[in-house]
Amino acid sequence: MNAEVIVPITVFAMVFGIVYIALRHKERMSLIKSGGNASNLDAKGNILGSLKWGMIFIGIGLGIIAGKIISSSTSMEEEAAFFSMICLFGGIALMIYYIIANRFKGTDKT
């Protein structure tokens, strides 16, 4: 990548991060002033969210591999093979996540 592309993306990401942190700090301070507990805003224990994203990325990776195998072994177009396999494996990963999340929420009564 050229510097003409990287520099604006980096500047945008930095400005976005600073604004996000400032807004989050302001939200926490107003919650504390009103007598609330700011510890509820922390994302601790977000195991299921990490599981979901991990499974999606694994599904996408498997879809790319399967798309490459299908496009090289059949007469299917490469774009169609990649797109269909990524959607298929990503969907399968989300369905497996749904099953796991329901079982986890059923046993966790906290």
NORWO-V663871 format. One record per backbone hydrogen bond with DSSP energy under -0.5 kcal/mol. CO is the residue of the C=O (numbers start at 0). NH is the residue of the N-H. If there is no record, write none. Layout:
[[CO,NH] [CO,NH]]
This chain:
[[1,4] [1,5] [2,6] [4,8] [5,9] [6,10] [7,11] [8,12] [9,13] [10,14] [11,15] [12,16] [13,17] [14,18] [15,19] [16,20] [17,21] [18,22] [19,23] [20,24] [21,25] [22,26] [23,27] [24,28] [25,29] [26,30] [27,31] [28,32] [29,33] [30,35] [31,34] [35,37] [36,39] [37,40] [38,41] [42,45] [44,46] [45,49] [46,50] [47,51] [48,52] [49,53] [50,54] [51,55] [52,56] [53,57] [54,58] [55,59] [56,60] [57,61] [58,62] [59,63] [60,64] [61,65] [62,66] [63,67] [64,68] [65,69] [66,70] [67,71] [68,72] [69,73] [76,80] [77,81] [78,82] [79,83] [80,84] [81,85] [82,86] [83,87] [84,88] [85,89] [86,90] [87,91] [88,92] [89,93] [90,94] [91,95] [92,96] [93,97] [94,98] [95,99] [96,100] [97,101] [98,102] [99,103] [100,104] [101,105] [102,106] [103,107] [106,108]]
